């Protein structure tokens, strides 16, 4: 169980001061607490009294030396008095070193603190050695100042560990340290290298911490929640092979130089919302969810991801940024794959984009990303986004559906999540449209038509012609259903274009209409257009009396409407000949009734148009 953070330690005015060395400039003098039974602190006791006090100590004793200024020899003498004969290392009970000053090296190597250990506002002027020390209770170093190296390698913090507002002026080493309860480095300052490689954390808070040197967390493990919110990394930040078994929060963090986050594994949510990347960034994550809301990228960046659902709403890209899905596990420099055991229950390693709303996509490259649930409405310069590899979109509901008495079947095409949400909200919606698109809002056809248009342009620029055709179809669909921005007459034309040929993209639809028109023409010709009999030529003339030149007039009787059986094989053959010739604007030369003449004229207008739409649809699908 994590130990709760205790109340702040007393200020020097809350204990009896030694007062040694008071002057007019310093009326308080030595701020060290009185040694038990004396009116002076341990540092200013007479030698005989100090020796008697030290001889009275036993391993595991409670000590209180707040405000004392320790020389290296005095601290060594104190720790020697607490040596455990069984281990040969100091063993302390509750230890109070609040506001103490360690003038030389402070050597607590392999020391065991059985009770709470207080080092609040302590000053370490030399090296601080806590390597392999064990803190069984809470360990507080809040507002402590480490002016030399701070060594906490392999240190075990079994209770609460507090380093809030601590200042590390030189190297800070926490390699292989174990933090078994809540750890707080809130507002801590690391002015040089901060090394936490292979450290293990339960719940860790580095909120508003400042890393002025390199911050290295290679192979560190965070078993609970990890928070680096509003932290500042002024130098390189490295989290190679780090494992976050819970959520990781870097909201508002600032990365001023090169940052290498990963390859790392996060079993929960990795939050970079409102973070600022001023230098080049290389992020390699295997995480369930990555939130980058309102992040600012002021340099080139590459994100290589696995498993993650990514939300980049309102992020700002000033330079090219690539988001790519990795098919295989990340590989470490030693050739070993990153252990993804904490994600073993994840359905697959696909990367899904949740939102790009409010993003200026002019510098954005997406590679092998699942965009089936991505929200695009409100994205700027979407026509300049680059879609590489296999970027999947949602599709229309499969199979045939029934709306009242009419069968409805949607031609397969790529669709946006927002269209799914809009169609599912309609009263006449059929099953299959996804109504549970999170965050889609009340986006309708007026907002979606420009999105489809921009994606069509982006697909055309990347030579993805089939994808461009689907987005063109989606654009036309949204314009046809838009009752606010599209005039009624234009919607009527679009509706006709959709019915006849699927906006010039569905050849089968145009061919079907052509076949139906030809069949209707054949039936009409057989019923009304072909005459009862083929009219025969007749010659008429007058022979002058007494002989002479005879003049003949050759004429043909008007075709007679049929009266008998109109649907015979012979009449079908004639009607088919007339119809086929009308498709290519050729005259059949067949004698027709008056009705048949008009039927042929109509077919010579409509059927070539339908044939042209079919050819255009085939060309568009092949070209696109």
C-alpha positions as CSV (number, residue, x, y, z in Angstrom):
1,X,0.0,0.0,0.0
2,X,1.4,3.4,-0.9
3,X,2.1,5.6,2.2
4,X,0.3,8.9,2.1
5,X,2.4,12.0,2.0
6,X,2.8,13.3,5.5
7,X,2.4,16.9,6.6
8,X,5.3,19.2,5.8
9,X,8.2,19.0,8.2
10,X,8.6,21.7,10.8
11,X,10.5,24.9,10.0
12,X,13.6,25.7,12.1
13,X,11.5,27.9,14.3
14,X,9.5,24.9,15.4
15,X,12.4,23.3,17.4
16,X,14.9,24.5,20.0
17,X,18.0,25.9,18.3
18,X,21.5,25.4,19.3
19,X,22.2,29.1,18.8
20,X,25.9,28.6,18.6
21,X,27.8,31.4,16.8
22,X,25.2,34.1,17.1
23,X,26.2,37.5,15.8
24,X,24.5,40.8,15.2
25,X,24.1,39.8,11.5
26,X,22.9,36.3,12.5
27,X,20.9,36.5,15.8
28,X,19.7,32.9,15.4
29,X,23.1,31.3,15.0
30,X,23.3,27.5,14.6
31,X,19.8,26.1,13.7
32,X,20.6,22.6,14.8
33,X,18.2,20.9,17.2
34,X,19.4,20.2,20.7
35,X,20.9,16.9,21.3
36,X,18.9,14.8,23.8
37,X,19.6,16.1,27.4
38,X,21.7,19.0,26.2
39,X,21.3,22.6,25.1
40,X,23.6,22.3,22.0
41,X,23.3,20.4,18.8
42,X,25.4,17.3,18.0
43,X,27.9,19.4,16.0
44,X,28.6,21.8,18.9
45,X,28.6,19.4,21.9
46,X,31.7,19.0,23.9
47,X,33.8,16.0,22.8
48,X,33.0,14.0,25.9
49,X,29.2,14.7,25.6
50,X,29.3,13.8,21.9
51,X,31.1,10.5,22.6
52,X,28.7,9.7,25.4
53,X,25.7,10.3,23.1
54,X,27.1,8.3,20.3
55,X,27.9,5.4,22.7
56,X,24.3,5.4,23.8
57,X,23.0,4.7,20.3
58,X,22.2,1.2,19.1
59,X,21.3,-0.1,15.6
60,X,17.7,0.8,14.8
61,X,17.6,3.8,17.1
62,X,15.5,6.9,16.3
63,X,17.6,10.0,15.7
64,X,16.6,13.6,15.3
65,X,19.3,16.0,14.0
66,X,17.3,18.6,12.2
67,X,19.1,21.7,11.1
68,X,22.6,20.4,12.0
69,X,25.6,21.2,9.8
70,X,27.4,17.8,9.4
71,X,31.1,17.5,8.5
72,X,32.0,14.3,6.8
73,X,33.7,13.0,9.9
74,X,30.8,13.8,12.2
75,X,28.3,12.0,9.9
76,X,30.6,9.0,9.6
77,X,30.9,8.8,13.4
78,X,27.1,8.9,13.7
79,X,26.6,6.2,11.2
80,X,29.4,4.1,12.7
81,X,27.4,4.2,16.0
82,X,24.4,2.7,14.2
83,X,26.2,-0.1,12.4
84,X,24.4,-3.5,12.5
85,X,27.0,-6.2,13.5
86,X,25.1,-8.7,11.4
87,X,25.4,-6.7,8.1
88,X,28.2,-4.3,8.8
89,X,26.0,-1.4,7.5
90,X,24.0,1.3,9.3
91,X,20.5,0.6,10.5
92,X,18.4,3.5,11.6
93,X,14.9,3.8,13.0
94,X,13.1,7.1,12.3
95,X,15.6,9.6,11.0
96,X,15.1,13.3,11.0
97,X,17.6,15.3,8.9
98,X,15.3,18.2,7.9
99,X,17.2,21.3,6.9
100,X,20.5,19.6,7.7
101,X,23.6,20.6,5.8
102,X,26.2,17.9,4.7
103,X,29.4,19.8,4.1
104,X,31.3,16.8,2.8
105,X,30.3,13.5,1.2
106,X,27.2,12.0,2.8
107,X,27.7,8.2,2.7
108,X,24.5,6.3,3.4
109,X,25.5,3.3,1.2
110,X,23.5,0.2,2.1
111,X,22.0,1.9,5.0
112,X,18.6,0.7,6.2
113,X,16.0,3.2,7.4
114,X,13.4,1.1,9.3
115,X,11.2,4.1,10.1
116,X,10.4,7.3,8.2
117,X,13.4,9.2,6.8
118,X,13.2,13.0,6.6
119,X,15.6,15.0,4.5
120,X,13.4,17.9,3.6
121,X,15.3,21.1,2.7
122,X,18.6,19.3,3.4
123,X,21.7,20.5,1.6
124,X,24.2,18.0,0.2
125,X,27.3,20.1,-0.6
126,X,29.4,17.0,-1.6
127,X,28.4,13.6,-2.9
128,X,25.2,12.1,-1.7
129,X,25.7,8.3,-1.6
130,X,22.5,6.3,-1.0
131,X,23.4,3.3,-3.3
132,X,21.7,0.1,-2.3
133,X,20.1,1.9,0.7
134,X,16.7,0.7,1.9
135,X,13.9,3.0,3.0
136,X,11.2,0.8,4.7
137,X,9.0,3.8,5.6
138,X,8.5,7.0,3.8
139,X,11.6,8.8,2.4
140,X,11.3,12.6,2.0
141,X,13.8,14.7,0.2
142,X,11.4,17.5,-0.7
143,X,13.1,20.9,-1.4
144,X,16.5,19.2,-0.8
145,X,19.5,20.5,-2.7
146,X,22.1,18.1,-4.2
147,X,25.1,20.2,-5.2
148,X,27.3,17.3,-6.0
149,X,26.5,13.8,-7.5
150,X,23.4,12.2,-6.1
151,X,23.7,8.4,-6.1
152,X,20.6,6.3,-5.5
153,X,21.6,3.3,-7.6
154,X,19.8,0.2,-6.6
155,X,18.1,2.1,-3.7
156,X,14.9,0.5,-2.5
157,X,12.0,2.9,-1.6
158,X,9.4,0.6,0.0
159,X,7.2,3.5,1.1
160,X,6.3,6.9,-0.2
161,X,9.3,8.7,-1.8
162,X,9.0,12.4,-2.1
163,X,11.5,14.6,-4.0
164,X,9.1,17.5,-4.7
165,X,11.0,20.7,-5.6
166,X,14.3,19.0,-5.0
167,X,17.3,20.4,-7.0
168,X,19.9,18.2,-8.5
169,X,22.8,20.5,-9.5
170,X,25.0,17.7,-10.8
171,X,24.4,14.1,-12.0
172,X,21.5,12.3,-10.5
173,X,21.8,8.5,-10.6
174,X,18.7,6.3,-9.9
175,X,19.8,3.3,-11.9
176,X,18.0,0.1,-10.9
177,X,16.3,1.9,-8.1
178,X,13.0,0.4,-6.8
179,X,10.1,2.7,-6.0
180,X,7.5,0.4,-4.5
181,X,4.9,3.1,-3.5
182,X,4.0,6.5,-4.7
183,X,7.0,8.6,-5.9
184,X,6.9,12.3,-6.4
185,X,9.5,14.4,-8.2
186,X,7.0,17.2,-8.7
187,X,8.8,20.5,-9.7
188,X,12.1,18.9,-9.2
189,X,15.1,20.3,-11.1
190,X,17.7,18.1,-12.8
191,X,20.5,20.4,-14.1
192,X,22.6,17.6,-15.5
193,X,22.1,14.0,-16.5
194,X,19.2,12.4,-14.7
195,X,19.6,8.6,-15.0
196,X,16.7,6.3,-14.1
197,X,17.7,3.4,-16.3
198,X,16.2,0.0,-15.2
199,X,14.4,1.7,-12.3
200,X,11.1,0.4,-11.2
201,X,8.2,2.7,-10.2
202,X,4.8,2.1,-8.7
203,X,3.0,5.5,-9.2
204,X,5.5,8.1,-10.3
205,X,4.8,11.9,-10.6
206,X,7.3,14.1,-12.4
207,X,4.8,16.9,-12.8
208,X,6.5,20.2,-13.7
209,X,9.9,18.7,-13.3
210,X,12.7,20.4,-15.2
211,X,15.3,18.2,-16.9
212,X,18.1,20.7,-18.0
213,X,20.4,17.8,-18.9
214,X,19.6,14.5,-20.5
215,X,16.8,12.6,-18.9
216,X,17.3,8.8,-19.4
217,X,14.7,6.3,-18.4
218,X,15.9,3.4,-20.5
219,X,14.5,0.0,-19.4
220,X,12.6,1.7,-16.6
221,X,9.3,0.1,-15.5
222,X,6.3,2.1,-14.3
223,X,4.0,-0.4,-12.7
224,X,1.3,2.1,-11.9
225,X,0.5,5.6,-13.1
226,X,3.4,7.8,-14.5
227,X,2.9,11.5,-14.7
228,X,5.4,13.9,-16.4
229,X,2.8,16.6,-16.9
230,X,4.2,20.1,-17.7
231,X,7.7,18.7,-17.3
232,X,10.5,20.5,-19.2
233,X,13.2,18.5,-21.0
234,X,15.8,21.1,-22.1
235,X,18.2,18.4,-23.4
236,X,17.7,15.0,-24.9
237,X,15.0,12.8,-23.4
238,X,15.4,9.1,-23.8
239,X,12.8,6.4,-22.9
240,X,14.2,3.5,-24.8
241,X,12.7,0.1,-23.7
242,X,10.6,1.8,-21.0
243,X,7.5,-0.1,-19.9
244,X,4.4,1.7,-18.6
245,X,2.0,-0.9,-17.1
246,X,-0.6,1.8,-16.5
247,X,-1.2,5.2,-18.0
248,X,1.6,7.6,-18.9
249,X,0.9,11.3,-18.8
250,X,3.1,13.9,-20.5
251,X,0.4,16.5,-20.9
252,X,1.8,20.0,-21.4
253,X,5.4,18.7,-21.4
254,X,8.1,20.7,-23.2
255,X,10.8,18.9,-25.2
256,X,13.3,21.6,-26.3
257,X,15.8,19.5,-28.1
258,X,16.0,16.0,-29.6
259,X,13.6,13.6,-28.0
260,X,13.6,9.8,-28.4
261,X,10.5,8.3,-26.8
262,X,10.9,4.6,-27.3
263,X,10.7,2.1,-28.4
264,X,8.5,1.8,-25.3
265,X,5.4,-0.1,-24.3
266,X,2.4,1.4,-22.6
267,X,-0.4,-0.9,-21.5
268,X,-2.7,2.0,-20.9
269,X,-3.1,5.5,-22.3
270,X,-0.1,7.6,-23.3
271,X,-1.0,11.3,-23.1
272,X,1.0,14.0,-24.9
273,X,-1.8,16.5,-25.1
274,X,-0.7,20.1,-25.2
275,X,3.0,19.0,-25.2
276,X,5.5,21.0,-27.2
277,X,8.2,19.5,-29.4
278,X,10.8,22.2,-30.3
279,X,13.4,19.8,-31.6
280,X,13.3,16.7,-33.8
281,X,11.2,13.9,-32.3
282,X,11.4,10.2,-32.8
283,X,8.6,8.3,-31.1
284,X,8.2,4.6,-31.2
285,X,5.2,3.4,-29.1
286,X,3.3,0.2,-28.6
287,X,0.4,1.5,-26.7
288,X,-3.4,1.1,-26.4
289,X,-4.1,4.8,-27.0
290,X,-2.1,7.9,-27.8
291,X,-3.6,11.3,-27.2
292,X,-1.9,14.2,-28.9
293,X,-4.6,16.9,-28.5
294,X,-3.3,20.4,-29.2
295,X,0.3,19.3,-29.4
296,X,2.7,21.6,-31.2
297,X,5.5,20.1,-33.4
298,X,8.0,22.8,-34.3
299,X,10.4,20.4,-36.0
300,X,10.4,17.2,-38.0
301,X,8.9,14.2,-36.3
302,X,8.3,10.6,-36.9
303,X,5.8,8.4,-35.0
304,X,6.0,4.7,-35.5
305,X,3.2,2.9,-33.7
306,X,1.7,-0.4,-32.8
307,X,-1.7,-1.2,-31.3
308,X,-2.5,2.5,-30.7
309,X,-5.7,4.4,-31.2
310,X,-4.4,7.9,-32.0
311,X,-6.2,11.3,-31.4
312,X,-4.4,14.3,-33.0
313,X,-7.3,16.8,-32.8
314,X,-6.2,20.4,-33.1
315,X,-2.5,19.5,-33.2
316,X,-0.1,21.9,-35.0
317,X,2.5,20.7,-37.4
318,X,5.1,23.2,-38.6
319,X,7.3,20.7,-40.4
320,X,6.7,17.3,-42.0
321,X,5.3,14.7,-39.5
322,X,4.9,11.0,-40.3
323,X,2.6,8.7,-38.5
324,X,3.2,5.1,-39.6
325,X,2.1,1.7,-38.4
326,X,4.7,-1.0,-37.7
327,X,3.8,-4.5,-38.7
328,X,6.5,-6.2,-36.6
329,X,7.6,-5.6,-33.0
330,X,10.2,-2.9,-32.4
331,X,13.8,-4.1,-32.2
332,X,16.3,-2.7,-29.7
333,X,19.9,-1.8,-30.6
334,X,21.1,-5.2,-29.3
335,X,18.8,-6.9,-31.8
336,X,16.3,-8.1,-29.3
337,X,12.6,-7.4,-29.9
338,X,10.7,-5.2,-27.4
339,X,8.7,-7.2,-24.9
340,X,5.0,-6.5,-25.6
341,X,3.6,-8.9,-23.0
342,X,1.5,-6.2,-21.3
343,X,-0.4,-5.9,-24.6
344,X,-1.0,-9.6,-25.0
345,X,-4.8,-9.2,-24.7
346,X,-5.0,-6.5,-27.5
347,X,-7.0,-7.7,-30.5
348,X,-4.3,-6.8,-33.1
349,X,-1.4,-4.5,-33.7
350,X,-3.2,-2.2,-36.1
351,X,-3.0,1.6,-35.6
352,X,-6.3,3.5,-35.7
353,X,-6.7,7.2,-36.1
354,X,-9.5,8.7,-33.9
355,X,-9.5,12.3,-35.0
356,X,-7.7,14.9,-37.2
357,X,-10.2,17.7,-36.6
358,X,-8.6,21.1,-36.5
359,X,-5.3,19.9,-37.9
360,X,-3.5,21.6,-40.7
361,X,-2.6,18.5,-42.7
362,X,-0.3,20.2,-45.2
363,X,2.7,18.5,-43.6
364,X,1.1,15.3,-42.5
365,X,2.0,11.8,-43.9
366,X,-0.1,8.8,-42.9
367,X,1.2,5.3,-43.7
368,X,-0.8,2.1,-43.2
369,X,-3.2,3.7,-40.7
370,X,-6.8,2.5,-40.2
371,X,-8.9,5.6,-40.8
372,X,-12.3,3.9,-40.6
373,X,-13.2,5.7,-37.4
374,X,-11.3,8.9,-38.0
375,X,-13.1,12.3,-37.8
376,X,-12.0,14.6,-40.6
377,X,-14.5,17.5,-40.5
378,X,-12.7,20.7,-39.7
379,X,-9.3,19.5,-41.0
380,X,-7.4,22.2,-42.9
381,X,-5.5,21.5,-46.2
382,X,-6.8,18.0,-46.2
383,X,-6.2,17.9,-49.9
384,X,-2.4,18.0,-49.2
385,X,-2.3,15.0,-46.8
386,X,-0.2,12.1,-48.1
387,X,-1.7,8.6,-47.7
388,X,0.9,6.0,-48.1
389,X,0.7,2.2,-47.9
390,X,-2.6,0.7,-47.0
391,X,-4.8,3.4,-45.3
392,X,-8.1,1.7,-44.7
393,X,-11.5,3.5,-44.6
394,X,-14.9,2.3,-43.5
395,X,-17.3,0.9,-46.1
396,X,-21.0,1.0,-46.7
397,X,-23.3,-1.7,-45.1
398,X,-23.0,-5.0,-47.0
399,X,-25.8,-7.2,-48.3
400,X,-29.3,-6.2,-49.5
401,X,-31.5,-4.4,-47.0
402,X,-35.2,-3.7,-47.2
403,X,-36.9,-0.3,-46.6
404,X,-40.6,-1.0,-46.4
405,X,-41.2,-2.9,-49.7
406,X,-38.1,-1.7,-51.6
407,X,-34.8,-3.6,-51.6
408,X,-31.7,-1.4,-51.1
409,X,-28.2,-2.5,-51.8
410,X,-25.2,-0.1,-51.5
411,X,-22.4,-0.3,-53.9
412,X,-19.2,-0.9,-52.0
413,X,-17.0,2.2,-51.5
414,X,-14.8,3.9,-48.9
415,X,-16.8,6.1,-46.5
416,X,-16.1,8.4,-43.6
417,X,-17.0,7.7,-40.1
418,X,-19.0,11.0,-40.0
419,X,-21.1,9.8,-42.9
420,X,-21.9,6.6,-41.0
421,X,-23.0,8.7,-38.0
422,X,-25.1,11.0,-40.2
423,X,-26.9,8.2,-42.1
424,X,-27.5,6.2,-39.0
425,X,-29.3,9.2,-37.4
426,X,-31.8,9.4,-40.3
427,X,-35.3,8.1,-39.8
428,X,-35.0,6.0,-43.0
429,X,-31.7,4.5,-42.1
430,X,-31.1,0.8,-42.7
431,X,-29.0,-1.5,-40.5
432,X,-25.3,-1.4,-40.9
433,X,-24.5,2.3,-40.5
434,X,-22.5,2.9,-37.4
435,X,-24.4,5.2,-35.0
436,X,-21.8,4.8,-32.2
437,X,-19.0,7.0,-33.8
438,X,-17.6,8.8,-30.8
439,X,-17.3,12.6,-31.1
440,X,-18.9,12.8,-34.6
441,X,-21.4,15.5,-33.4
442,X,-23.9,16.9,-35.8
443,X,-21.9,16.9,-39.0
444,X,-24.0,16.6,-42.1
445,X,-23.7,16.6,-45.9
446,X,-22.8,20.3,-46.1
447,X,-19.7,19.7,-44.0
448,X,-18.8,16.3,-45.5
449,X,-18.8,17.2,-49.2
450,X,-15.6,19.4,-48.9
451,X,-14.0,16.6,-46.9
452,X,-14.6,14.0,-49.6
453,X,-13.4,16.5,-52.2
454,X,-10.2,17.1,-50.4
455,X,-9.5,13.4,-49.9
456,X,-10.2,12.9,-53.6
457,X,-7.6,15.5,-54.5
458,X,-5.1,13.9,-52.1
459,X,-5.7,10.4,-53.6
460,X,-5.3,11.7,-57.1
461,X,-2.0,13.4,-56.2
462,X,-0.7,10.1,-54.8
463,X,-1.9,8.2,-57.9
464,X,-4.5,6.2,-55.9
465,X,-7.1,6.4,-58.6
466,X,-9.6,3.8,-57.2
467,X,-9.6,5.6,-53.9
468,X,-10.1,8.9,-55.6
469,X,-13.2,7.5,-57.4
470,X,-14.7,6.4,-54.1
471,X,-14.2,9.8,-52.6
472,X,-15.7,11.5,-55.7
473,X,-18.8,9.2,-55.3
474,X,-19.0,10.3,-51.6
475,X,-18.8,13.9,-52.5
476,X,-21.6,13.6,-55.0
477,X,-23.7,11.7,-52.5
478,X,-23.3,14.5,-49.9
479,X,-24.1,17.2,-52.5
480,X,-27.2,15.2,-53.5
481,X,-28.4,15.0,-49.9
482,X,-27.4,18.6,-48.9
483,X,-30.6,20.6,-48.7
484,X,-28.9,23.8,-47.5
485,X,-26.1,24.4,-49.9
486,X,-27.3,22.6,-53.0
487,X,-30.2,24.0,-55.1
488,X,-33.2,21.8,-55.7
489,X,-32.6,21.8,-59.5
490,X,-29.0,20.8,-59.0
491,X,-30.1,18.0,-56.5
492,X,-32.5,16.8,-59.2
493,X,-29.7,16.6,-61.8
494,X,-27.5,14.8,-59.3
495,X,-30.3,12.4,-58.5
496,X,-30.7,11.6,-62.2
497,X,-26.9,11.2,-62.6
498,X,-26.8,8.9,-59.6
499,X,-29.7,6.7,-60.9
500,X,-28.4,6.4,-64.4
501,X,-24.7,5.8,-63.9
502,X,-23.7,6.2,-60.2
503,X,-22.2,9.6,-61.0
504,X,-20.4,8.2,-64.0
505,X,-18.7,5.5,-61.9
506,X,-21.1,2.6,-62.0
507,X,-20.9,1.0,-65.5
508,X,-23.2,-1.8,-64.5
509,X,-25.9,0.7,-63.6
510,X,-25.6,2.5,-67.0
511,X,-25.5,-0.8,-68.9
512,X,-28.6,-2.0,-67.0
513,X,-30.5,1.2,-68.0
514,X,-29.3,0.7,-71.6
515,X,-30.5,-2.9,-71.6
516,X,-33.9,-1.8,-70.2
517,X,-34.2,1.0,-72.7
518,X,-33.4,-1.3,-75.6
519,X,-35.8,-3.9,-74.3
520,X,-38.5,-1.3,-74.1
521,X,-37.7,-0.1,-77.6
522,X,-38.0,-3.6,-78.9
523,X,-41.3,-4.2,-77.2
524,X,-42.7,-0.8,-78.5
525,X,-41.5,-1.5,-82.0
526,X,-43.0,-4.9,-82.0
527,X,-46.3,-3.6,-80.7
528,X,-46.6,-0.3,-82.5
529,X,-43.6,0.6,-84.7
530,X,-43.4,-2.2,-87.3
531,X,-46.1,-2.2,-90.0
532,X,-48.4,-5.1,-90.7
533,X,-46.7,-5.9,-94.0
534,X,-43.7,-4.3,-95.7
535,X,-45.3,-1.8,-98.2
536,X,-44.7,-2.7,-101.8
537,X,-43.7,-0.2,-104.5
538,X,-46.5,0.7,-107.0
539,X,-46.0,2.2,-110.5
540,X,-48.8,4.4,-111.9
541,X,-48.9,6.2,-115.3
542,X,-51.1,7.4,-118.2
543,X,-50.8,6.3,-121.9
544,X,-51.5,9.3,-124.2
545,X,-54.1,8.6,-127.0
546,X,-52.4,7.6,-130.1
547,X,-49.4,6.5,-128.4
548,X,-46.3,8.4,-127.3
549,X,-44.1,8.8,-124.2
550,X,-45.5,7.1,-121.1
551,X,-44.6,8.6,-117.6
552,X,-44.8,6.4,-114.5
553,X,-44.8,7.5,-110.9
554,X,-43.4,5.0,-108.4
555,X,-44.7,5.3,-104.9
556,X,-45.1,3.2,-101.8
557,X,-48.2,2.8,-99.7
558,X,-48.2,4.1,-96.1
559,X,-47.3,1.4,-93.6
560,X,-50.3,0.0,-91.9
561,X,-50.5,-0.6,-88.2
562,X,-50.5,-4.3,-87.3
563,X,-53.8,-5.9,-86.4
564,X,-52.9,-9.5,-85.9
565,X,-50.2,-11.2,-83.8
566,X,-47.6,-8.5,-83.1
567,X,-45.1,-10.5,-81.1
568,X,-43.5,-13.0,-83.5
569,X,-40.0,-14.1,-84.1
570,X,-39.8,-12.2,-87.4
571,X,-41.0,-9.0,-85.8
572,X,-38.6,-9.4,-82.9
573,X,-35.7,-9.7,-85.3
574,X,-36.7,-6.6,-87.1
575,X,-37.2,-4.7,-83.9
576,X,-33.9,-5.8,-82.6
577,X,-32.2,-4.7,-85.8
578,X,-33.7,-1.2,-85.5
579,X,-32.8,-1.0,-81.8
580,X,-29.2,-2.0,-82.2
581,X,-28.7,0.4,-85.0
582,X,-30.2,3.2,-83.0
583,X,-27.6,2.8,-80.3
584,X,-24.9,3.9,-82.6
585,X,-26.9,6.6,-84.5
586,X,-27.4,4.5,-87.6
587,X,-30.6,4.2,-89.6
588,X,-31.9,0.7,-89.9
589,X,-33.6,1.3,-93.2
590,X,-36.7,-0.4,-91.9
591,X,-40.1,0.8,-92.8
592,X,-41.9,1.9,-89.7
593,X,-45.2,3.2,-88.7
594,X,-45.6,6.8,-87.6
595,X,-45.4,5.7,-84.0
596,X,-42.4,3.5,-84.8
597,X,-40.6,6.5,-86.4
598,X,-40.9,8.5,-83.1
599,X,-39.9,5.5,-81.1
600,X,-36.8,5.1,-83.2
601,X,-36.0,8.8,-82.9
602,X,-36.3,8.6,-79.1
603,X,-34.1,5.5,-78.9
604,X,-31.4,7.2,-81.1
605,X,-31.2,10.0,-78.5
606,X,-31.4,8.1,-75.2
607,X,-29.6,4.8,-75.9
608,X,-26.3,6.3,-77.2
609,X,-26.3,8.6,-74.1
610,X,-26.6,5.6,-71.8
611,X,-23.9,3.7,-73.8
612,X,-21.7,6.7,-73.4
613,X,-22.3,6.8,-69.7
614,X,-21.4,3.2,-69.4
615,X,-18.2,3.7,-71.4
616,X,-17.3,6.7,-69.3
617,X,-17.9,4.8,-66.0
618,X,-15.6,2.0,-67.2
619,X,-13.0,4.6,-68.2
620,X,-13.3,6.4,-64.9
621,X,-12.9,3.2,-62.8
622,X,-9.9,2.1,-64.9
623,X,-8.3,5.5,-64.9
624,X,-9.0,6.2,-61.2
